[in-house]
Amino acid sequence: MMGGSSDNRNARAAFQEALQNAYLRACEVELQAPKPGNVSQESPGHDMCADDFLASAAASAPALIAPDLGLGERIYKAIAATREKVACNTNLGIVLLCAPLLHAMRSGPPTRGLRDRLRAVLRDADVQDTAWIYRAIRLAAPGGLGHSDVHDVSREPGVPVLTAMQAAAHRDRIALQYSNSYGDVFDYAVPRLLEYRARWRSDAWAAVAVFLGLLRRFPDSHIVRKYGEARAREVSARAARLEAELSQCRQPQEITQRLREVDAEFKSAGINPGTTADLTVATLAVFYLEKLLSTDSRDLSLTSKAQGDSHTGRQGLPTVQGAADGYAAPPPFRPASYITKTLGVG
């Protein structure tokens, strides 16, 4: 019996670590991706830098993977822990999107896929969860939030999470994901990630393709709130041109200078496609979490040097594996635990 209990504890600890690694890795790979207008390892902006986002990821992870929290409380505690580390809103959208995914990993029978589990989590989230989420939003204080005549976050809610999110879905792309079981992520972004990951053998460059594709298809909610629908559609049109150029590249590094130019242009104008970046993190998280669901429980590590891992070059830009294509073989990918070890948290 004692051996069985020990085995169970070890299995739970391994599962906890695997969830944390999946979340942290999604956050880190998104920062490796040079996405115009967003903060990346190479390019700070909007009074933020990559270290702010790494610190936010590490601070929020314990609450997001905690075994005994409800969905809303999980979100609030992740945001509260973040605000103790950084003085601005770095990850509200990331937490709102990733918390239900990580919560779903703990629910449902093993035979159910992640999206089916997610649907159940969102369906079961109650009024108390909504109250916790509203508190988290108020604490994060995102720019351009404004007020609503229906289910305003400044007031105590009287509806479950799905009802509140459905009411906001027409103006907020993250709320829409709650309403359609992450349709943008599962139906469009994940297949795109898989396509470009297979093509370029790089998670980070595949994330660039996901980001540009999402931004082309869906005007960014954050830009709409700050600058209006017309400006957001102009940004989407720029993303469409970049996406077309990227799709023609034999190697994605060929577009690096164009990405840098548009990045500088966007940042000088205060343009930050933050919602699109959050959806990109969620896409990576889904990929890594689904990988866990298909992995033998005896080997839950995401930190091995496997085909398709992303890497970072000397200038902070992701490189593509394979010396046969004229590029030097990359160094081993830094495991997600690098974040907690480097920052001394977790």
N, C-alpha and C positions, 0 to 999 in steps of 0.2 A: 504493500500500500504506500509506504514512504517513497519507494522508487517511482511509483505512478504519480504521486503528488509532485515530486521533483521534476518529472518529465513534463507534467502539465504546466508547471511554473516556467520551465525553460521554453516551452512552446509558446506560451503567452508573451514572454519577454522577446522572443524572436519575432513574433507577429507585430508587437509594438514597434520594435526597431525597424521592421520592414515597412510599416506604414509611415513612420517618420522619414525614412530614407526616400520613399516615393514622393512624399510632399516636398521635402527639401531639395531633392534632385530636380523636380519640376520647376521650383523657384529659381534654382541656380542656372539651369539650362536656358530658361527664358531670359535671364540676364546676360548670358553669353551671346544671345541672338541680337544682331544689330538692327533694331526696329526703329524706323524714322519717327522722331518725336518722343520716344520713350527713353528712360534711363537704361543704360546697359553698362557692362564692364568697361567698355571703351569710352563711353560718352555720358557724363553726368548731365543733369538738366532740371529745370523747374525747382531750383534750390535743393536738389536731392542728388545722391550718388548711389552707386551700386552697394556700397557698404551699408547704407540705410536699409536697403531691401534685404540684404543678407541678414542683418541684425533682426529685422522684422520677421523674417522666415523662422529664424532660430527661436525667437521669443514666442511666437504664436504656436509652434509645433506641439509643445506639451499639452496644451488645452485641446488642440485639434485631434490628438490621438488618445486622450484620456478615456478610460474604459467606462466610466460611470456618470457621464454628463449627458443631459439632453441636448438636442440640436441647438436650441437658442442659447442656452447657457454656454455651450461649447464656443459658439461664435463670440459672445460677449467677452468671455475670459481670454480668448485669443487676441481680441482687439485691446483689452485692458492691459495685457502683458506687453503688447506691441508699444502702447503709448508710454509705458515705463522706459522703453529703450530709445524711441525716436520721438521727435517733437512735432511730426506732421503725419498726415494720412498717407501711408505707403501701401497698405494692403487690405483695405476694407473689402474691395471687390474680390480679391484673391481669397480671402477668408470666407466671404459669403458663398463663393462657388465651390471651394474645396471642402468646407466643413460637411455639407451633405454627402459628398463623395466618401470622405473618410468615415463618417457615421454609418454610411451604407455598408462599408466593409465589415461592420460588426453585426449586421442584421441579416436575417433570412437564411434559408438552408444553403449549404455549400453548392448545390446544383444550380442555384439562381445566378444569373449574370449581374454585373454591376448596375446596369440601367434598371433592371427589374427591382433590385434592392433599393435603388435611389427613388423610384416612383413610390415605393412603400414608405420610405422615410419622409418624403415631402407630403404625402397624403396624411400621415399620422401626426405631423407637427401641429401643435395646438396653440391656443391663445397665449398660454404662458411662454411658449417658444417665440411667438411674435413679440411679446413684451421684451424679452431678452434681446432680440434682434434690433428692435427700435432703440433700446439703450445703447447697443453697440454702434449703431449708425450715428446717434447723437454724440457719443464719445469720440468717434473718428472725425466727425464734422467735415464730410467731404465738400469740396468746392462746388458751388452752383446747385446745391440740393433744392433750395426753394421750399414752397409749401404746397399742400394739396388739400382740396376740399373733402377728399375721401381718404380715410385711413392715414392721416398725416402722422409722420414719425415723431412729431413733437408732443403728441397726445398718447394716452394709454390706449392700447388697442382693444377691440372687442371681437376680433375675428381671428381664425387660425391663419397660419403662415400662407397657405396657398391662396386664400381669398385676398389677403393683403397684397401678395405679389401679383396676382391676376389684375388687380386694380391699377397697378403701376406698370404693367407689362408694355403698354403702348408707348411709354416714354423712357423706359429703362431696359437695356438689353439683358442685364443680370436678372432682374425680376422676371423677364420673359423666359429665362432658362428654367426657373422654378415652375413656371406655368406649363412648359412643354417638355418637361423631363430632359432638359439640356439638349434640345433639338439641334441647335447650332453646333454643339460640341460633338455629339455622337453621330449625327447624320451628315455633317459636312467636314468639320475640322479634323476629327480623328482619321477618317479615310485619307484626307489630304496629307496629314502627318505621315501616315504609313507609306503613301506614294512617294513623297520626297525623301523620306528616310531611306527607303530602298534605293532610290536614285543616287543619293549623295552620301549615304552612309554617315550621316551627321545629324544628331538630334537638333542641334542648335540651328543649322541652316534649314532643316525641315520646319522648325518653329518660325523662321522668317517667312517661309512660304505660307504657313498657316495664318500668320499675322496679316500679311498683305491680302490674302484671299478673304479673310473675314472683314477687313477694313474696306475692301472693294465692294463686298456684298451688302454690308450693313453699316450705315453711317454711325460713327462712334457716339454713344450716349453721352459721354463726358463732354465731348466737343459740342454736341447739340445743346446741352444745358448751359454751357458757358458762352457760346458764340452763335447759336442758332442752327437751324436745319440746313440753310443754304451753304454756310461755311463748312459744315460737316460733309456735305455732298461734294464740295470742292476737294476736300482731303481724300474722300473715297475715290475721286477721279484720278488724283495723283497716285494713289495706291494701285489703281488699275494699270496705269502705265508702268509703274515699277514691277508689278507682278508679271506683266507681259514680257518685260526685259529679262526678268529672272528666269522665266520659263524657257527662254532661248539660250541660256548660258550652258555651256558644256560643264563648267565648274562654277559654283555659286560665287566664289571670290571675284569673279569678273565684274560683278556689280557693286563691289565694295565702295568704290569712290562715289557712285551715284547715290547709294544709301547714305553715305556721309553728308553729301551735299543737301539732300532733302531733310535729313535729320537736323542739320544746322538751320535750315530755312524754317522748319516747323518750330524748333525751340526758340528761335529769335522772335517768332510771332506768338509765342505762348501756347502753341498747339501741342496737346498731349493726348494721343489716342489711348487713354488709360483703360477704358472698358475693353477694348480690343486686346490689350496686353493681358488683362485679367482672364479673358477667355482663352488666350494662348496658354497661360499657366494651367488652367483647368483642363485643356486638351492634353497637355503633357501629363498631368496627374492621372487622367483617365487611362492613358496608355500604360503608365507604370503600374497603376493599380490593377488593371486587367491582366497585366503580365504576372502580377502576384497571384491572382485567382487561378491562373493556368500553370503555376509553378508548384512543384512538389513541396509539401509543407516542411520537408527536411532541408530545403535549400531556398530560403526566402530572400537571399541577398540580391540586391540590385547593383552591387558595387563591383562586380567582376568586369574584366575587360572583354566585353563581348562585341560581336559584330554589330555595327550600328550605333555604338556609343559615340557621344559627342566629345570634342576635345577643344582646347584653346591654344592658339598660336602665340607667338612672342608679343604681338601687338594687342592681345586680348580678343582677337577675332577668332571664331571657330574655324578649324581646319577640317579638311575632308580626309578620311582614312585612305591609305594606299599610295605607296611610293611609285607604283606603276603608272599613275596618272601625272607624275612629275612633281609630286609634293612629298616632302620628307615625312617619314612615319611619325605620327604624333606621340606625345608622352601619354602615359596612362591617365584615364579620366579620374579626376579627384572625386572620391566618394562623397555622398551627401553628408556623411559624418564629419567631413572636413569643416563644414560650417560651424558645427557645435564645438569642435576641438579648437578652431581658430579663434572663435569669439568667446570661448569659455562659458558657454551656456548650454543648457539641455541636460 
